[in-house]
Amino acid sequence: MLLALGAALLFFDAGARVLASNDEARFPMLARDMLRHGSWLVPRLGDVPYLNKPPVDAWLIALAAWPTGAVTQATAVWPSLLAALGVALATWWIGARLWDRAVGLAAGFVVLTTHGVFSIARVPMPDMVLCLALTGAMAAFVAARFGERAGAMTVCYALLGVGFLVKGPAALLGLAIVGAYVLARGGGSRLRRLRLGRAALVITPVVAPWWIVALASRGPQFVQDNVVTDWLEWYRPFSHPSLHTLVAPFEQAAEILLPWSPLVLIALVAAVRAARHAPADDLAFVLVWAGVVFVIIALSEQQRMRYYLPLCPPAALLVAVWYRRLFAPKRAALGVGVGLATAAAVAIALVTWQRADNTRHNALLDLGALRASTAQEARQPIYALGVPELPLAFYLDRPVVPVRGVDAGSPLAPGYVVVDDRSLARWPSGCASDPVAAGAVNGRRFSVLRLAPPGCAGS
């Protein structure tokens, strides 16, 4: 039932949303490069190797497009949609294994209908696939009886390795969760259960080949630009606490857990009280899981709602356990009735909201006039000034070169410049150009200027 309902809720509008931002268009562009040029290990954006993230998500998008040979906005979201369905099923399995099938079913539905899973499933970015890898690793940890079974722990570590190939060091959240849980339940003596040596033996062969290829591609520049800047500095803790840095994590977590945020808070308080009075491995594990995810991400200087996506599965489990206790055992029939009515209301509300949000989101992109004005001169370069270039490149299916500024000192090649309307007032008078079209990308209105020879200077 969860599989059928999940497929209906996730796939009813598959491919309806445009790719309006650089973040949304980046991995589809990488997948397109893989299919066209065979650059499966080091795909390129334009002429630049892309090493900020490992390539697994782009691989999945390319594989989804393989039957037709074309990466489209419809094929690009299939990996995220399937990953969201996988997250719901993995959450269901954990709930059923630790409690019963009713808890599993409720948790699967709740996680599926959180704002985070429901919305990010429709975006071709690696966050949803990473969430599946982390949730799958936690399911393997449960199957291992929290570290007692070596075979299941090997699966847990392998999934974390795959998660690393999806989005880099964010997958190490999984190691932090299992380590914190074992320490909380038995102290340092129980760490031997985790077989950390085996973890290294499993994870290293999974991630090492990509590292070797990346180092061979860019050498020390990869270490400085990607490992240090994009990974280590991006995830560093905030250094100057303020009211905003203290409040933002709670705002982001509350938003991603909508419409269940109020119930998550109630369920969290109830779970803490229950664990205090009657400690149990199952409930303690879910509390540690949620706590580690929230604390580590909250301490990061960079805050995005999607970073809290791994919080959705443990939060859903807390709500499901609380609901089970609220109506069990004498009011089970009432619980079923209330649950079904709530599920129907939430499903209808989400579908209605999603349709309206798709309309709002798609209005952010208007490339019709740009496409028409540049179609006859496919060899002319297109430059982007102050607007996201990747959605332009994706829908025009031709290179778009970002430039930071324009002056009249030395020429850019004659062609077209897509200029943010806010930058038009600073357009240099010495640059010969004619306005030929207008449009919008990611909500930014732009003008299209045709550069006459000798063009302008770009930086």
Secondary structure as UniProt FT lines:
FT   HELIX           2..11
FT   TURN            12..15
FT   HELIX           22..37
FT   STRAND          44..45
FT   TURN            46..47
FT   STRAND          48..49
FT   HELIX           56..65
FT   TURN            66..69
FT   TURN            73..74
FT   HELIX           75..77
FT   HELIX           78..98
FT   HELIX           101..112
FT   HELIX           115..120
FT   TURN            121..122
FT   HELIX           127..143
FT   TURN            144..148
FT   HELIX           150..167
FT   HELIX           168..172
FT   HELIX           173..186
FT   HELIX           188..194
FT   HELIX           196..218
FT   HELIX           220..222
FT   HELIX           223..233
FT   TURN            234..235
FT   HELIX           243..256
FT   TURN            257..259
FT   HELIX           261..277
FT   HELIX           281..299
FT   HELIX           305..311
FT   HELIX           312..327
FT   TURN            328..331
FT   HELIX           332..362
FT   TURN            363..364
FT   HELIX           368..374
FT   TURN            375..376
FT   TURN            378..379
FT   STRAND          382..385
FT   HELIX           389..396
FT   STRAND          401..403
FT   STRAND          406..407
FT   STRAND          416..420
FT   HELIX           421..426
FT   TURN            429..430
FT   STRAND          433..441
FT   TURN            442..443
FT   STRAND          444..451
FT   TURN            453..454
FT   STRAND          457..458
//
